[in-house]
Amino acid sequence: MTPKLDPLFDEVRGAWRYRWIALLGALVVAIVGWLAVFALPDRFEAQAEVLVDTRTALKPFLQGLATDQDVNVQLNYVRQALLATPQLGRLAKEAGVIPASGLSPADEQDILGGLQKRIDLTVERTPDEGADSKPNSGSTTYGITYRDVSQQRALRLVKLLMESLINETLGGSRQGSVRAQEFLKTQIADYQKRLEASEDRLAAFKSQHLGVLPTQQGGGYFDQLQKENQTIEDLKTQLLVSQSQRRELQKELHGDAALSAAATAASVIGPNGVMMSGDTLSQIGQVQAHLNELLLKYTDKYPDVIAAQQQLAALKRRRAQELAALRRGDANAAALSGVSASPVYQSIQLALNKVNVGIADLTTELGEHQRKAQELQELLDKTPQLEAQYAQLSRDYEINKTQYAKLLASYDKARLGEQAGNAGQVRFELVQPPAVSYEPVWPQRPKLLTMVLILALGAGGALAYALNHLRPVVGSPMALRQLAGVPVVAVVGCAFPTHSALVGRSQLRRFSFALVCLIAGFVIVLVLSYLGIRLGGTPGAPTVSA
């Protein structure tokens, strides 16, 4: 035997002395544990699954035309509402989990708390395939699981939960659609009244200030005033140009060119070869010719020559005076001097007359535009408040009109969405109808009974080990040497080894028989558990399904 294992064998031999006490302790623990396991109530599990499919053939044709009802949101709301205390309390009373009467509010709240822990609602989503699919589109499987000591009660509660999930989801969607339509109707009526009131105010304001309000084609008063001021500036510029042209023409009319034209016009000879008379220049020519004839006949002292010279000098003085008056612009001087008969003078005079007419027209037009600009300036000073009121009324009208049109479109979409929902836009299909298990799903008694047996045997071994340490004995020479600290010289054997061996085998058989009896009791317990024997209960009922 290995020396390292000697201490272990010593412990086993020491604990073997208390084998019956250990077996009795194991038996007590096993019996108590088995009774506790048999006292646990059976729990049966009821399950149901429903498939919610929003992938219908009608949905692609309603994109943008009808309100897209998110059934998943309604389902999540209903799913959370099912586990809420009021809704769950009503269903629990209908299923018989909570008695109709005889419970205090505190006890009822405790039962509901435990009920919420035993109800399991699962969600499994299957999204649509495709790049343009929405995150919430596709099908969703909702599962309901509940465990109860009664098969009928578990099945009834799961069935009620599933019916509530489906009915309240559809009813909630319809109710939500109806409420939305009623709200939209109320808002449409309200905005219709607002729109009519704003139209009446705008029409009354237009009729009251018809001649004052700016037109849409002409713009505002400020724009019109800007145009008039620009026109006035243009007319002033044209008037300055015309006035400058008039001054230049007047200079030409009374300048050297006109005087030259007057000299040329005065030199015209009549049909008889005699110088034409009438104006001063013609007279000078006649007197000069007469003087030339006299000088051919007479001397300078001749009286007629002297008289002709004096007359010629007087005419030249008058001619100088006429030219000076012509330069000053005297019309009589032009007629007397004969300049008015000149084509050059006449062309200059015609151009001057045209310029004068243009200046008169520009002056009249300028005055008209100045008058109109003054009127616009007065209107601009008097009507800013009217324009602000008109803009406010127009803005209110446009806002009410736009909102009214949006509400009408939303109402049409809501109605079409409700009709689509009634036509089967969402499909509910029971994947697994409510059903309850035949065998209880909890507790797992064979496993628990086996664990109790193992625990009882371990408790018995621990009890024997503890008693051995409380009352230890020396079971081998090595232990004695370690305990005494002196070497063991010899070991004295048993006086009757054969008898001792027989006694030992007899004790081992009796203990083995007792241990086998404990194992047999474990087998009997397993059989009783399989037969459905329970403390304070009845065997499980047969399978029940909806």
PyMOL commands that set and color helices and strands:
alter all, ss='L'
color gray80, all
select helices_A, chain A and resi 3-16+19-39+59-62+71-82+85-95+105-118+151-208+221-253+256-266+280-297+303-328+331-337+339-341+343-382+384-422+445-470+477-484+497-531
alter helices_A, ss='H'
color red, helices_A
select strands_A, chain A and resi 44-53+119-127+138-148+427-436
alter strands_A, ss='S'
color yellow, strands_A
deselect
rebuild
show_as cartoon
